[in-house]
Amino acid sequence: MTEDRVTSLLIRALAGLSLCGCLLVAQVSAQDSGYSARNPNRTNPTIVLENEMSNIRASNAQLDARIRTAMEKLEEVARLTSEDEKEVEVDSLFFTLRDEVYGVLDQLDLNSDFADALNRAKEGTIVLKSWYERQPPDYPNREQSIAQLERAIQEYDIVDEQLNQSRTLAQEKLSTIMRQHRVILQEMKIGKVLEAIAAARAVVEGLNDITTAMTVVEEKTYQSLKTSVPISN
């Protein structure tokens, strides 16, 4: 093999390795950039948590508005004279409610940005508490800081528990919507329109339980953020 041939092969090999390295870096960057793009303050977990809490609040407000609109819609449906039209409107209403609860579940999911921010904030607090515990007994504000950080961890645990309860409740309500959707449409088909509309109202009113639970999540998150104020040495 000639010297030129060897040189050419080496150049190609190095180029290939360089390309693989670039692709690997690009892949890692792409995987890591998703969270960063949504949360530019990822280096400060409590700021991210506060931002994500606003998304929970917005989702809750949207569901509350949808519930009120649905109740108004059912009043209009009750006044319709066409049975077919009533059935179409109720059918559409249930699909809308289902999609709305799916949207809420996205916010409450274990893999949601809110849950991720909550975990990061708690983990950061645990690390900081551990650091203070390793300091000498005469370290400035050592005991006070440890106590405050322990309270913050407890507050994060409360938020996590409320989040789990809200998620479970939303899943149960979604199952109710799907089950009652079929039952109510069947009732309307056999002429039990008044019973069907009454049942639909009960389903819609039941969604208020989700808004109440999400409000608790908001309140507990706000409390945890107050507890997690940075401690000065």
N, C-alpha and C positions, 0 to 999 in steps of 0.2 A: 504494500500500500504506500503510495507516495506521500511526501510530507504535506503537500497541498490538500490531499484527500483527508488526511488526519485532522488538519486544521479546520477544514470545512465541517467535519463531523462534530468536532468539539464546539464550534460556534453554534451549530444547530442544537446540540444538547443543552448548552447554557441558555439559549433562547427559550427552549422548551421549559426548563426549570424556572426561568424568570416568569414565563407566562402562567405556569401553575401557581407560583407564589402570588402573582397579582390576582388570579382568580380566587385563591383562598382568602386573601385579605378582603377582597370585594364581598365574598360570601359572608364572612364574619361581620363585616361592617353592615351589610344589609340586614342580617339577623338582629344586630344590636341597635340599629337605627330606628326600628319600629317604635319601641318604647320611647326613645329619645325624641323622636319627631312629635309624638303626642304629648310628651312631658319634658319640655326643655329644662326644667329644674330638677331633673332626676337625681342630681347630687344632693339635694335637700329633700329627704323623704316627707317631711311634714308639710312642705309647700306643695308637693305633688298630691299628698293626701287631701289638703285643703282644696286644691283645684278639682280633684275627682269628686269630692263631696258636693261641689256645685253641680256636677253632672247628675249625681243622685237626686239632688234637690230639683233640678230641671225635669228629670224623668218623672219624679213624683208629682210635680205640678201638672205635667202633661197628662198623666193618668187621671188625676183629679178632674181636670177639664173634660177629658173624654167621658168620664162617668156622668158628669152633669149633662153633657151633650146627649149621651145615650138615653138618659132618663127623659129628656125633652123629646127625643126622637120617638120613644115608646108612647108618649102622650099623643103625638101626631099619628102614629100607626093605629092607635086605638080609635081614632076618628075616621079612618079610611073606610070606604064602603066596599071596595073590591077586596075579596078574600085573597086573591092571587097577589095583589099588590102588597097586602099585609105580610104575606109569607116571604116575598122578595125582600122587603125592607128589614124584616127580622133576621133573615138569613144573612144579609149584608152586615147588619149590626153585630152579629156574633163573630163574623170573620174579622171585623175591625177590632173588636175587643180582644180576640185571640192574639192578633198581631201586636196590640198594645202591651199585653202581658208578656209576650215574647221579648219586646223591647226592654221591659223592666227587668226581666231575667238576665238579659245581657249585662245590665248594670250591676246585678247582684251576683253574677257568676263567680265561682271560685277562681277563675282565670281572668277576671275582669281587671281593668286598670285600677279600680278602686281597691279591690282585694290585694292586688300586687303592691300598691302604695301603702296600704295598711300593714302588710307583712314587712315591708322595708322599714317603715317607721318604727315598728315594734323591735325588729332585729337591731336597728341602730341604737335604740334606747337600751336594749339588753347589753350590747357591747360597751356602751358608755358607762352603764352601771357596774359592769365587771371591771372596767378600768379604775373607777373610783374605789372599788373594793380592794384593789391591789395596792392602793396608795397607803403610806404610813398613817397611823391613827391621828397624828397631828397635822395631816394635810388640810389646808384651808377648805372649809365647808364640806368636808368629806361625808360626815353622817347626814347632814341636811340634803346633800345632793343625792346620796344613795336612797334616802327616803322618798324624795321627790320623783326620782326615776322609777322607783318601785311602784309608786302610785300611777305613773304614766303607763307602765306596763299593764297594770290592772285595768286601766281605762281602755287600752287597746284590746284587751281580752273581752271586755264588755261589748265593745263595738263589733268584734268578730262574732260573738254569740248572737247579737241582734241581727247581724248580717245573715247568719245561717238561718235564724228563725224567719226572717223576711223572705229568704229564698225558698224555704220549705213551704211557707204560706202561699207565695206566688205560684209555685208548682201545683199546689192543691187547687188553687182557684182556676188555673189553666185547665186542669183535668175536669173541673166542674163545668167550665165553659164548653168544653168539647162534648161532654156527656149530655148536658142539658140542651145543647144546640140541636142534637138529633131528636131528643124527646119533645122539645117545644115545637119543632117543625112538624113532627108527627101529629101532635095535638091539633095544630092548625089545619092539617090535612083532613082530619076527621071532624072538624067543626068546633073544637073546643078552643075558640079564639081567646075568650076572656081568661080562661085558665092558663093558656100559653103566654099571654102578655103579662099576667101576674107572676108567672114563673120567671119570665125574662127580667122583670123588675127586680126580683129577688136576687138573681145572678148578678145584675149590675150593682145593686146595693152592696152585695158581698165583697165587691172589689175595694170598697172603702177600707176593709181590713188591711189591704196591702198598703194603701196610702198612710194609714196610721202606723204600721210597722216601719215603713220607710222614714217617716217623720222621727221615730225613735232613733233610727240609725243616724239621721242627721244630728239630732240633739246629742247623742253619745259621742259622735265624732267631734263635734264642736267642743265638748267637754274635754275630750282627750287632747285636742290641740291646745287648749288653755293650759293643761297640765304639762304639756311637753315644751313649754317655753324654754329656750336655751339657758343653761345655768352658767354663770360666770364664776371663774375660780377666785 
